[in-house]
Amino acid sequence: MPAPHYGQPRYRAIADELRERIASGALPPGALLPTESALTAEFRAARGTIRQAIAALREAGLVATEHGRGTYTTPRQYEGGLDEDSGTETRQRQVAADAELAALFAVEVGAALVEQQSITRTDGAVGKVVRTYRLRQAEQ
């Protein structure tokens, strides 16, 4: 936990630490954040404080919360200072689980999953391609 900044609310310091983890890639696009319980233990903070920190990240567009599933990091957006040939492009689509994915998610082959593909480019050259999968959120 970073040293508290004088006059800065505690949730902001926690949000800044999580923001740093997202920016550094320690929490890559599509990664599940630790549970509120795990974060309360790590930061020795009240649950409400953790919720405020996550809300601040959500407002900044860095995470998205799915009811019953958790909070995930969102795809990185183009950052200021990058030319148009650099950045991360993200696509999302629904796919059917093949045998390997079905086994990993403990679902039937053909079950609906969401595939998120992030392509990172630097000066037009592809640096990396990351594919993440998650269960499709139930229709409401």
Salt bridges, closest charged atoms under 4 A:
ASP16 OD1 - ARG19 NH1 2.73
GLU17 OE2 - ARG21 NE 3.10
GLU36 OE1 - ARG47 NE 2.78
GLU36 OE1 - ARG51 NE 3.08
GLU42 OE2 - ARG21 NH2 2.28
GLU66 OE2 - ARG134 NH1 2.81
GLU89 OE2 - ARG91 NH2 2.62
GLU89 OE1 - ARG121 NH2 3.68
GLU115 OE1 - ARG93 NE 2.71
GLU139 OE2 - ARG136 NH1 2.79
